[in-house]
Amino acid sequence: MFASGLVPPSDYTVTMTPQDATLSSGSNALDAGLALPNLNGDSTGAGPDLGALERGCPIPLYGVRPAGIDETNEPYGCGGPTVTTTTLPYVTIQTTSLKLKDGSSPTSRRVSFKSSTSHDPLANRIVPPAPGSSGDPTLGGAVVTVYNAAGGGDIATVALPASGWSPLATSGYSFRSSDPSVAISSIKVQSNRVQLKGGRASWTYTLNEPSQRRIGLRLALGGDRPWCATALAKVSGNPPTSAKSDRAGLFTAQPKMAAPLACPPTP
């Protein structure tokens, strides 16, 4: 029925993560709908398709428009004023925790990140790619990028080879490496959860400035759209200050920061 191979759960009580419901080319729902003026009269075939999405047309945008989309380029489906797609090149997710350390020796550098999205909006949840898909890291590896999102030039990019990835027994993937030349030592990707740890001398992100202010993190599995998260420094004291958590040698993020509206650009 669906181009993505989507199969609905057997029980209506199961909560599904966001799915691609584009019809397949052989679906019997193609051209099988009733033409209704001002609603689906701009279909591309002999008649409108069943369901909310007309095959071959831009997917309409629902809800709050993301950054970069306004009335001049918003897609409305078939016959709309534009044929733009709203598929962003990333998926924004929350930062549950993020910590960076640096010291007098490069071997003391550390990075740890966690994101838990089970209670977040569907558009901001972590969905592991299907085995064998373009996002399967056991086939295409992965890339981790950590960068200063406040306008600084600091950035660290780590390519993780496919050989270090393995599928989990339930669903998702894990990465482990004891090679000191690989800056990320472990990653676990599951439904609504990502955990990442790393450091070592091969980790090139330094904390020699007085403060970082805002950190961005991207994780791309294979050829999938990367997940993107941002974090501000943790504040404490009266009046609140980030001096203890955002200084030379240390950055500790505010906990449970919501997914950003847009992924900040890399330096």
C-alpha positions in Angstrom: 0.0 0.0 0.0 2.7 2.5 1.0 6.0 3.3 -0.8 7.9 3.1 2.5 6.6 -0.4 3.2 4.7 0.9 6.2 2.5 -1.7 8.0 0.1 -0.4 10.7 0.1 -2.1 14.1 -2.5 -4.7 14.8 -3.9 -2.8 17.8 -5.2 0.8 17.7 -3.7 1.5 21.1 -0.1 1.3 19.8 1.5 4.8 19.5 3.4 5.0 16.2 6.3 7.3 15.6 6.0 9.6 12.5 5.7 7.5 9.3 5.9 8.2 5.6 2.4 7.5 4.3 3.1 8.2 0.6 1.2 5.7 -1.6 3.2 3.1 -3.6 3.0 3.1 -7.4 1.0 -0.1 -7.3 -1.4 0.8 -4.6 -5.1 0.3 -5.3 -5.8 3.6 -3.5 -4.4 5.5 -6.5 -7.1 7.5 -8.5 -9.8 5.7 -6.4 -11.2 8.8 -4.6 -14.2 11.0 -5.3 -13.3 14.4 -6.8 -14.6 17.2 -4.6 -14.4 20.8 -5.9 -12.0 23.1 -4.0 -10.6 20.1 -2.0 -8.9 17.6 -4.3 -9.8 18.7 -7.8 -6.1 19.2 -8.7 -5.1 15.6 -8.6 -2.6 14.3 -11.1 -4.2 11.1 -12.3 -7.6 9.9 -13.6 -9.0 10.8 -10.1 -7.8 11.8 -6.7 -6.0 9.3 -4.5 -7.5 7.9 -1.4 -6.1 9.4 1.8 -4.5 12.7 2.7 -1.5 12.6 0.3 -1.7 12.7 -3.5 1.1 10.7 -5.0 3.5 12.9 -7.1 2.6 16.2 -5.3 4.5 18.2 -2.7 3.4 17.2 0.8 1.4 20.0 2.4 2.6 21.6 5.6 0.5 21.4 8.7 1.1 23.3 12.0 3.8 25.8 12.7 6.0 26.6 9.7 9.7 25.8 10.3 12.4 28.4 9.8 12.9 29.3 6.1 9.3 28.6 5.2 6.7 31.4 4.8 3.8 32.4 2.6 6.1 32.8 -0.4 7.3 29.2 -0.5 4.9 27.2 1.6 3.8 24.0 -0.2 0.0 23.3 -0.5 0.0 20.1 -2.5 -1.2 19.7 -6.0 -2.2 23.0 -7.7 -0.8 25.1 -4.9 1.2 28.3 -5.5 4.5 26.5 -5.1 5.9 23.0 -5.5 8.4 23.3 -2.7 8.9 20.4 -0.3 9.0 21.1 3.5 11.3 18.1 4.2 14.0 19.8 6.3 17.6 18.5 5.9 17.6 17.6 9.6 15.3 16.4 12.5 15.6 18.5 15.7 15.6 16.7 19.0 15.9 17.7 22.7 19.1 17.8 24.7 18.5 15.8 27.8 22.1 16.2 28.9 25.4 17.4 27.3 28.8 17.7 28.9 32.2 18.7 27.5 35.5 18.6 29.3 39.0 19.8 28.5 42.2 19.9 30.5 45.9 20.5 30.4 46.4 17.4 28.3 44.4 16.4 25.1 43.9 12.9 26.6 41.6 14.5 29.3 39.0 15.7 26.8 35.6 14.2 27.2 32.2 14.5 25.5 28.8 12.9 26.6 25.3 13.5 25.2 21.9 12.0 25.9 18.5 12.7 24.3 15.2 11.1 25.4 12.2 12.1 23.2 9.4 9.8 24.3 7.3 12.7 25.5 8.1 15.1 22.8 6.0 16.1 19.7 6.1 13.4 17.0 8.1 15.6 14.7 10.9 15.8 17.3 11.2 12.1 18.2 14.1 9.8 17.5 13.2 7.0 15.0 16.0 4.6 14.2 16.3 3.8 10.5 15.1 0.5 9.2 17.7 -2.3 8.7 19.0 -2.3 5.1 17.8 1.3 4.5 20.0 4.2 3.4 20.3 5.1 7.1 21.5 1.7 8.4 24.8 2.5 10.0 26.0 -1.1 9.7 26.1 -0.4 6.0 26.9 3.3 5.7 28.5 4.3 9.0 27.7 7.5 10.8 29.0 11.0 11.4 29.0 13.0 14.7 29.5 16.8 14.6 29.8 19.0 17.7 30.2 22.7 17.2 29.9 26.2 18.7 26.5 27.4 17.8 26.9 30.9 19.2 29.1 32.1 16.4 32.5 30.7 17.4 34.6 28.6 15.1 35.1 25.5 17.2 33.9 22.3 15.5 34.7 18.6 15.8 33.6 16.1 13.1 34.0 12.3 13.7 33.3 9.7 11.0 32.3 6.3 12.5 33.0 3.3 10.3 30.2 0.8 9.5 32.4 -2.0 10.9 31.9 -0.6 14.5 28.1 -0.7 14.3 25.8 -3.6 15.2 22.0 -4.0 15.3 20.4 -4.2 18.8 18.3 -7.3 19.6 15.1 -5.3 19.9 15.5 -2.3 17.5 18.1 0.3 16.9 21.9 0.2 16.7 25.0 0.4 18.9 28.6 1.5 18.2 31.7 0.7 20.2 35.3 1.3 19.6 38.4 0.9 21.7 40.6 2.4 19.0 42.2 5.6 20.5 42.3 7.2 17.0 38.4 7.1 17.0 37.2 10.0 19.2 33.7 8.5 19.9 33.9 5.3 22.1 30.2 4.4 22.2 26.8 5.3 20.8 23.4 3.6 21.4 20.5 4.6 19.2 17.0 3.3 20.1 13.5 4.4 19.6 13.3 7.8 21.4 16.8 7.6 22.8 20.3 8.4 21.9 23.4 8.1 24.2 26.9 9.1 23.1 30.3 9.1 24.9 33.7 9.9 23.7 36.9 11.9 24.1 40.5 11.0 24.0 43.4 12.9 22.3 41.7 12.4 19.0 38.7 14.5 20.1 39.5 17.9 18.6 36.9 20.1 20.3 38.8 22.4 22.7 37.5 24.5 25.6 40.3 27.0 25.9 37.9 30.0 25.5 36.3 31.7 28.6 32.8 30.4 27.5 31.0 28.6 24.8 27.5 29.9 25.4 25.7 27.5 23.0 26.7 24.1 21.6 25.2 22.3 18.6 25.3 18.5 18.0 24.4 16.6 14.9 24.3 12.8 14.4 23.8 11.3 11.0 23.3 7.6 10.4 24.2 6.5 6.9 22.5 8.8 4.4 19.6 9.7 6.6 18.8 13.2 7.7 20.8 14.0 10.8 19.4 14.5 14.2 20.2 18.0 15.5 20.2 19.3 19.1 21.4 22.5 20.8 22.3 23.3 24.4 22.8 26.4 26.5 25.1 26.4 29.5 23.6 25.4 32.9 22.9 28.2 35.2 22.8 28.3 39.0 23.2 30.7 42.0 21.4 33.9 43.0 21.4 35.8 40.7 21.7 32.9 38.2 25.1 32.6 36.4 26.7 30.1 34.1 30.3 30.9 35.2 30.7 27.5 36.9 29.3 25.4 34.0 30.6 27.4 31.0 34.2 28.3 31.4 37.6 27.3 30.1 37.8 23.5 30.4 34.1 22.8 31.1 30.7 23.1 29.5 27.6 21.6 31.2 24.3 22.1 29.5 21.0 22.9 30.9 19.0 19.7 31.4 16.1 18.7 29.2 16.4 21.5 26.6 13.5 21.3 24.1 14.3 20.6 20.4 15.3 23.8 18.6 12.9 25.3 16.0 15.8 25.2 13.5 19.2 23.6 13.5 21.9 26.3 13.8 24.5 26.4 11.0 27.9 24.9 11.4 30.9 27.3 11.5 
